[in-house]
Amino acid sequence: MKFVFLSSDNFTFMSIADRLSKIRSTIPEGVELVAVSKFHPAERLMEAYDAGQRTFGESRPQEMTAKQAVLPADIRWHMIGHLQTNKVRMIAPFVTMIDSVDSARLVDEIDRQAVRCSRRIDILLEVHVADEDTKSGWDPDELRAYVAGGDLASKSGVRVRGLMSIATNTDDEKIVRRDFERVRSLFDELRESFGEEFDTLSIGMSDDYPIALEYGSTAVRVGTAIFGAREY
Ligand SMILES: *Cc1c(COP(=O)(O)O)cnc(C)c1O
């Protein structure tokens, strides 16, 4: 699916500041815009920073750590990519939120590293609802069982703030809506167990965030629409 604004002719020629203000104008107040800056150099992040952006999403711990070292200290860093347990230690001292928590082992390690740094780290539990089986995250039933198991209650180093999910990558809007609907209803259900702190529903990326907003997204993770295409 290609969101109209991305396929417009001007897009390529717009500055990061103009793209940001255009995107912000389409997002209701109270919804967080996470600027996904993975694979883009620190100078590009600084352009976004100068346009007022403070929350950035990265997918690789080394890259996030390198950028954090050279960019302003008031940036809020979100880890959004699959995180190996042995890399948690690297980002634990400064990361604002880990959005991509996909296993009990990872929760345990984040808890351990947070305690070591005398911190409490906000996390989102990643749910897998997309058709692709390559994407990580808990199956809804596995997640229900994990939460019901009560393990999370004893973890003083983590605070579970909500859910994150990626919809199926498809042109079929019905499937995207189905995916967001599933995440949304699981979010409402789990909220009963967690209470008020559980307030973040991170759904929506460049191509589908306008749809995600209809399903109650409180945080959109937008990369390409801000920084342009990534060169891997
Ligand atoms: C890369 C990435 C994004 C941003 O994708 P765009 O299509 O560039 O907006 C959002 N969420 C996650 C988890 C990602 O890995």
The ligand as a MOL file (V3000), in Angstrom:
LIG
                    3D

  0  0  0     0  0            999 V3000
M  V30 BEGIN CTAB
M  V30 COUNTS 15 15 0 0 0
M  V30 BEGIN ATOM
M  V30 1 C 11.5220 0.3150 9.8220 0
M  V30 2 C 10.3830 0.2350 10.7600 0
M  V30 3 C 9.3700 1.2100 10.7630 0
M  V30 4 C 9.3080 2.3660 9.7720 0
M  V30 5 O 8.9270 1.9160 8.5070 0
M  V30 6 P 8.5850 2.9750 7.3330 0
M  V30 7 O 7.8120 2.1540 6.3700 0
M  V30 8 O 9.9030 3.4360 6.7860 0
M  V30 9 O 7.7940 4.0660 7.9300 0
M  V30 10 C 8.3860 1.1140 11.7240 0
M  V30 11 N 8.3620 0.1110 12.6210 0
M  V30 12 C 9.3030 -0.8450 12.6490 0
M  V30 13 C 9.2140 -1.9160 13.6690 0
M  V30 14 C 10.3430 -0.8320 11.7160 0
M  V30 15 O 11.2560 -1.8000 11.7520 0
M  V30 END ATOM
M  V30 BEGIN BOND
M  V30 1 1 1 2
M  V30 2 1 2 3
M  V30 3 2 2 14
M  V30 4 1 3 4
M  V30 5 2 3 10
M  V30 6 1 4 5
M  V30 7 1 5 6
M  V30 8 2 6 7
M  V30 9 1 6 8
M  V30 10 1 6 9
M  V30 11 1 10 11
M  V30 12 2 11 12
M  V30 13 1 12 13
M  V30 14 1 12 14
M  V30 15 1 14 15
M  V30 END BOND
M  V30 END CTAB
M  END
